[in-house]
């Protein structure tokens, strides 16, 4: 009921709507409309009221509420089901729990803040409340397990395409770090549950620094972290950016279901800043490091590098670009 009232106010945001008109549209009493309006105000919606004119929506809360996300969301699979949280340990953990309980393909978990979020290689992820996008997407693609690793590239391309819609140019460092001024804006962590011959589910966790000023970052990461607002020079609507991301992710997901990953890999190459560069490589699970030239990615998303011993492949690890 609340969603219906909010959507009706949004669809007529340039005018006042009388309680009687809303009541007739929704099929409830004027007294019930008044009660719903009061509850919406308590939840952060700024709704003007004027005697003999009615109600007008002036501002929505700075929260990633399911009703706000789904309003005019143009997706076929992603975001039809939303699990929303104010503050949780990890959106990926919740998404895996939902997956194990049968949640649908495309279900998303969103949080205003998380206190135990992790990035790749077990690193923690800084997330001040209501200034980031902390998102996990549950996927159930019908494909062999070998294809699962490429979903981390898909996620990076989806974020990059969303950034384009805000006139922001993404730079992707293999496999999925998105940078600005050589500082990280977006972290992506993909977790996979498989058995022989099939993928049970994939959880793609995406953390985006949206409206965080540089001085707000802890001193130990201030020189390696950045935000979209710093890049843009102004704050960005988290709701608008999240909806753009979900729509871009949905397009790519439908594409790979129908035609495979060729288009995703092609787009990744267009956004990448790793290929052709001298790099330092630390393979996953190793403390060793070595230097190489990044040549390309293969059809599975592995990084093809040239060392003094010839061409090799890196399937997972940490890469830094050398000047």
C-alpha positions in Angstrom: 0.0 0.0 0.0 2.8 2.4 0.9 4.6 1.7 -2.4 1.4 2.4 -4.3 0.9 5.8 -2.6 4.6 6.8 -3.1 4.5 5.8 -6.8 1.2 7.8 -7.3 2.8 10.8 -5.7 5.9 10.4 -7.9 3.9 10.1 -11.0 2.2 13.4 -10.2 5.2 15.1 -8.6 4.4 18.5 -10.2 1.1 18.9 -8.5 -0.8 18.5 -5.2 -3.0 15.4 -4.9 -6.0 15.6 -2.6 -6.5 12.9 0.0 -9.8 12.1 -1.7 -8.1 11.5 -5.1 -5.4 9.3 -3.5 -8.1 7.4 -1.6 -10.1 6.8 -4.7 -7.0 5.7 -6.7 -5.8 3.3 -4.0 -9.2 2.1 -2.8 -8.9 3.1 0.9 -10.4 5.8 3.1 -9.0 9.3 3.4 -8.2 8.6 7.1 -6.1 5.6 5.9 -4.3 7.8 3.4 -3.5 10.3 6.2 -2.0 7.5 8.3 0.1 6.2 5.5 1.4 9.7 4.8 2.4 10.1 8.4 4.3 6.8 8.3 6.1 7.8 5.1 7.2 11.0 6.8 8.5 9.1 9.7 10.6 7.0 7.3 12.2 10.1 5.7 9.9 11.0 2.9 9.4 14.8 2.7 5.7 15.3 1.8 4.2 18.7 1.7 0.5 19.2 2.7 -1.6 22.2 1.9 -5.2 22.7 3.1 -7.7 22.3 0.3 -5.0 21.1 -2.1 -3.7 17.9 -0.6 -0.2 16.3 -0.7 2.9 16.7 -2.8 6.1 14.6 -2.7 9.1 16.9 -2.4 12.0 14.6 -1.4 12.7 10.9 -0.9 15.0 9.7 1.9 18.7 9.1 1.3 18.2 5.3 1.6 18.4 2.5 -0.9 14.8 1.3 -0.1 13.3 -1.5 -2.2 10.4 0.7 -3.3 12.8 3.4 -4.5 15.0 0.9 -6.3 12.1 -0.8 -8.1 10.3 2.4 -9.2 10.6 2.5 -13.0 13.4 -0.1 -12.9 13.9 -1.5 -16.4 15.2 -5.0 -15.8 13.9 -8.5 -16.7 15.8 -10.5 -14.0 18.0 -8.4 -11.7 16.4 -6.7 -8.8 12.9 -8.2 -8.9 13.4 -9.5 -5.4 15.3 -7.3 -2.9 16.5 -8.0 0.7 17.2 -4.6 2.3 19.2 -4.1 5.5 20.3 -1.1 7.5 23.5 -2.5 8.9 24.7 -6.1 8.5 28.0 -8.0 8.6 28.1 -8.8 4.8 25.7 -8.6 1.9 27.5 -11.6 0.4 26.9 -13.7 3.5 23.2 -12.9 3.4 23.0 -13.6 -0.3 24.6 -17.0 0.1 22.1 -17.8 2.9 19.2 -16.8 0.7 20.6 -18.8 -2.2 20.8 -21.9 0.1 17.2 -21.3 1.0 16.1 -21.2 -2.7 16.1 -17.5 -3.5 15.4 -16.7 -7.2 17.9 -15.8 -9.9 18.5 -12.0 -9.8 17.7 -11.5 -6.1 19.8 -8.7 -4.7 20.9 -7.9 -1.1 21.5 -4.2 -0.3 22.8 -2.6 2.9 23.3 1.0 4.1 26.4 -0.2 6.0 28.2 -3.4 6.7 30.6 -4.1 9.5 32.5 -7.1 8.1 32.5 -6.6 4.4 35.4 -8.2 2.5 37.0 -7.5 -0.8 39.3 -9.8 -2.8 42.1 -11.5 -1.0 40.3 -11.0 2.3 40.8 -7.3 2.5 38.3 -5.3 4.5 36.0 -2.7 2.8 35.4 0.7 4.3 31.7 1.6 4.2 30.4 4.7 6.0 26.6 4.6 6.4 24.5 5.7 3.5 27.4 7.0 1.4 28.3 3.8 -0.5 26.4 1.2 -2.5 26.9 -2.2 -0.9 25.3 -4.8 -3.1 25.2 -8.5 -3.7 23.6 -10.1 -6.7 22.5 -13.7 -6.7 22.7 -15.5 -10.0 21.8 -19.0 -11.1 23.1 -19.3 -14.7 22.7 -22.6 -16.4 26.3 -23.2 -17.5 29.4 -25.2 -16.7 31.5 -24.2 -13.7 34.4 -23.1 -15.9 32.4 -20.0 -16.9 31.8 -18.8 -13.4 35.0 -16.7 -13.0 34.0 -14.5 -15.9 31.1 -13.0 -13.9 33.6 -10.8 -12.1 34.5 -9.3 -15.4 30.8 -8.9 -16.2 30.3 -7.0 -13.0 33.2 -4.6 -13.7 31.8 -3.9 -17.2 28.3 -3.3 -15.8 29.7 -0.7 -13.3 31.7 0.9 -16.1 28.7 1.2 -18.3 26.7 2.7 -15.4 29.4 5.2 -14.9 29.2 6.2 -18.6 25.6 7.1 -18.0 26.8 9.7 -15.5 29.6 11.0 -17.9 32.3 9.2 -15.9 35.0 7.3 -17.6 35.9 4.0 -15.9 39.3 2.5 -15.8 39.4 -1.3 -15.1 42.5 -2.9 -13.7 42.5 -6.7 -14.1 40.4 -8.4 -13.1 37.8 -6.0 -11.7 39.2 -3.0 -9.8 37.8 0.3 -11.0 40.2 3.2 -10.5 40.3 7.0 -10.6 43.6 8.8 -10.3 45.1 5.3 -9.6 42.9 5.0 -6.5 40.1 2.4 -6.1 36.5 3.4 -6.4 34.9 0.0 -6.8 35.6 -3.4 -5.3 34.1 -6.6 -6.6 34.1 -10.0 -4.9 32.6 -13.0 -6.7 31.8 -16.2 -4.8 30.8 -19.5 -6.4 28.9 -22.6 -5.3 29.3 -25.5 -7.8 29.2 -29.2 -8.1 30.4 -31.5 -10.9 29.0 -30.3 -14.2 26.9 -27.3 -12.9 26.8 -24.0 -11.1 24.5 -24.0 -8.1 24.7 -20.2 -7.7 27.1 -17.3 -8.0 27.1 -14.3 -5.6 28.6 -11.1 -7.0 29.4 -8.6 -4.3 29.9 -5.0 -5.4 31.0 -2.1 -3.1 31.1 1.4 -4.6 32.4 4.5 -2.9 29.7 7.0 -4.0 29.6 10.2 -1.9 32.6 10.0 0.3 35.0 13.0 0.7 38.6 12.2 0.6 39.2 13.3 4.2 36.5 10.9 5.3 38.6 7.9 4.3 40.8 6.4 7.1 44.3 7.8 6.8 45.7 4.4 5.9 43.6 4.2 2.7 43.2 7.8 1.8 45.9 7.6 -0.9 44.5 4.4 -2.4 40.7 5.0 -2.3 38.5 7.5 -4.2 34.8 8.0 -4.8 32.4 8.7 -7.6 31.5 12.1 -6.1 35.2 13.1 -6.1 35.5 12.0 -9.7 32.3 13.9 -10.7 32.9 17.0 -8.6 29.5 16.7 -7.0 27.3 14.3 -5.1 25.6 11.6 -7.1 22.2 10.1 -6.3 22.8 6.6 -5.0 19.4 5.4 -6.0 19.9 6.6 -9.6 23.3 5.1 -9.9 22.2 1.8 -8.4 19.3 1.6 -10.8 21.6 2.3 -13.7 24.0 -0.4 -12.5 21.2 -3.0 -12.1 19.9 -2.2 -15.6 23.4 -2.5 -17.2 24.0 -5.8 -15.3 20.7 -7.1 -16.5 21.5 -6.4 -20.1 24.9 -8.2 -19.9 23.4 -11.1 -18.0 20.7 -11.6 -20.6 23.4 -11.3 -23.3 25.7 -14.0 -21.8 22.7 -16.3 -21.3 21.8 -16.0 -25.0 25.2 -15.5 -26.7 28.0 -16.2 -24.3 30.7 -13.9 -22.9 32.3 -12.6 -26.1 30.6 -9.2 -25.9 31.5 -8.8 -22.2 35.2 -9.7 -22.8 35.2 -7.2 -25.7 33.8 -4.4 -23.6 36.2 -5.2 -20.7 39.1 -4.7 -23.1 37.8 -1.3 -24.0 37.7 -0.2 -20.4 40.9 -1.9 -19.2 44.1 -0.1 -18.3 46.2 -3.2 -17.7 46.8 -4.7 -21.1 50.1 -3.6 -22.7 51.5 -2.4 -19.4 54.5 -3.5 -17.3 53.0 -5.1 -14.2 53.9 -6.7 -10.9 52.1 -9.9 -10.2 51.3 -11.6 -6.9 49.5 -14.9 -7.6 46.6 -15.8 -5.4 47.7 -18.0 -2.4 51.4 -16.9 -2.8 53.7 -14.3 -1.3 55.9 -14.4 -4.3 56.0 -11.6 -6.7 57.4 -11.2 -10.2 57.3 -8.7 -13.1 55.8 -9.2 -16.5 54.0 -7.5 -19.4 50.2 -7.9 -19.6 49.4 -9.1 -23.1 45.6 -10.0 -23.1 42.9 -11.9 -21.4 41.8 -15.3 -22.7 38.3 -16.5 -23.3 38.0 -17.5 -19.6 39.1 -14.1 -18.3 42.6 -15.2 -17.2 45.3 -12.7 -17.7 47.9 -13.6 -20.3 51.3 -12.3 -19.4 54.7 -12.3 -21.0 57.7 -13.1 -18.7 61.3 -13.9 -19.6 60.2 -17.5 -19.9 57.5 -16.7 -22.4 53.7 -16.5 -22.2 51.9 -17.6 -19.1 48.4 -17.2 -17.6 47.3 -15.8 -14.2 43.9 -17.0 -13.1 43.7 -15.1 -9.8 45.9 -12.8 -7.9 46.9 -9.2 -7.4 48.3 -7.0 -10.2 49.8 -3.5 -9.9 50.8 -1.4 -12.9 54.4 -0.2 -12.9 55.4 3.2 -14.2 
